[in-house]
Amino acid sequence: MKKTYSIEVDCANCASKMEVAAKQTEGVKDAVVNFMTLKMNVEFEEGQDPKQVMKAVLRNCKKVEDDCEIYF
């Protein structure tokens, strides 16, 4: 399952850090962050609950960029 989320991030470097953090989150198969459109595309592993996984993604992203936001 793939979903797209709106994000709030200050710079392209921060967006790159968010992408890495999202990819390292359990339950995420792949993630791509586009700074220009302020969107995060996430592909979830089979059988995962997107809402629960995205809570973990947000926690991990805030570890690398504390003022970022993901709207889900």
Secondary structure, 3 states (H helix, E strand, C coil): CEEEEEEECCCHHHHHHHHHHHHCCCCEEEEEEECCCCEEEEEECCCCCHHHHHHHHHHHHHHHCCCCEEEC
